[in-house]
Amino acid sequence: MDWICIHTTTDVFLFEQLKMVLDAHNINFKERNTVSSMYNNFGSYELYINKEYREEVEKILKDVTG
């Protein structure tokens, strides 16, 4: 599978919300957390999906993020 990054954020609550939305739509995803576990003031949360679902996921996430 070819994975692409569909969203990057520093907001952990938005990140969790997006994961729940993708899960509710039965879309497989991978997550990557580069936030410092010691300081939590740098890094980001990233969501990756299979590139064949890109258009569908972009529409879904637009409804969530505005």
C-alpha positions in Angstrom: 0.0 0.0 0.0 1.1 3.5 -0.7 0.5 5.6 2.5 0.2 9.4 2.3 0.0 12.0 5.1 -3.6 13.4 5.1 -3.4 15.6 8.2 -0.7 17.1 10.5 -1.6 18.9 13.7 -0.2 19.8 17.1 -3.7 19.7 18.7 -4.1 16.3 20.4 -7.8 16.7 20.8 -8.3 17.3 17.1 -6.0 14.4 16.3 -8.2 12.0 18.4 -11.4 13.4 16.9 -10.0 12.8 13.3 -9.0 9.3 14.2 -12.6 8.6 15.5 -14.1 9.9 12.3 -11.9 7.8 10.1 -12.6 4.8 12.2 -16.4 5.4 12.0 -16.1 5.5 8.2 -14.1 2.2 8.3 -11.0 3.8 6.8 -7.7 2.2 7.7 -5.1 4.7 8.9 -1.7 4.9 10.5 -0.7 7.5 13.0 2.6 9.0 13.8 3.4 11.0 17.0 6.5 13.1 17.0 5.5 15.2 20.0 8.1 15.3 22.7 7.0 13.1 25.6 9.0 15.1 28.1 8.0 18.7 27.1 4.9 18.4 24.8 5.8 21.7 23.2 7.3 20.6 19.9 6.5 17.9 17.3 3.2 16.9 15.7 0.6 14.3 15.3 0.2 12.9 11.7 -2.4 10.7 10.1 -1.6 8.5 7.1 -4.1 6.8 4.8 -3.9 4.7 1.6 -3.7 7.1 -1.3 -6.7 5.5 -3.1 -9.0 6.9 -0.4 -7.6 10.5 -0.6 -10.6 12.2 -2.2 -13.1 10.5 0.1 -11.0 11.3 3.3 -10.4 14.9 2.2 -14.2 15.4 2.0 -14.8 13.7 5.4 -12.1 15.7 7.1 -13.2 19.0 5.6 -16.6 18.5 7.4 -14.8 18.1 10.7 -12.1 20.8 10.4 -14.1 23.3 8.5 
